[in-house]
Amino acid sequence: MAKKSWIARNQRKLRTVEKYADLRHKLKVEKDYIGLTMLPRDASPTRVVNRCAISGRRRAYLRRFKLSRISFRELASAGMIPGVTKSSW
């Protein structure tokens, strides 16, 4: 499990991105790059990290399911994810 502070920090970054999204778009259309540099650093969408909804893990993240590979495997083996079956060949 990821530290709660990392998860909280990522949520704060997400709120900041949403807050400044319209202003960033307006500044980019006007090509006002000095104005963009005046915004907070966390206002950039690239600062937000994809994290697992269950464990908070950021590595080996599956976007389609919003889970890490470990959480995905546990839930898939338990039959908790619809449409996912274990394959064998």
C-alpha positions, 0 to 999 in steps of 0.5 A: 500500500502506498503511503497515505501522504502520496495518495493525498498529494496526488489528489491535491495535484488533481484538484489544482489541475482542474482548478487551472484547466480553463486558464491554462487553455486560454493562455496556451491559445494566446501563446502567453508562455510567461503567464503559464510560468506564473501558474503553480507547478502542480497546475500542469496535467503531467504532474498527476500520477496514475495510481491504483484505486485500491492500493495506491501503487503507481507502477504497473498500472493498468489504465483500462481497469484503473488498478495495479497488476497485483490488485488486478490479478487478485480481483480477476482470480476471485472473479470480481472483474466482469468479463475477465477470465484466466486463460490457459493454452 
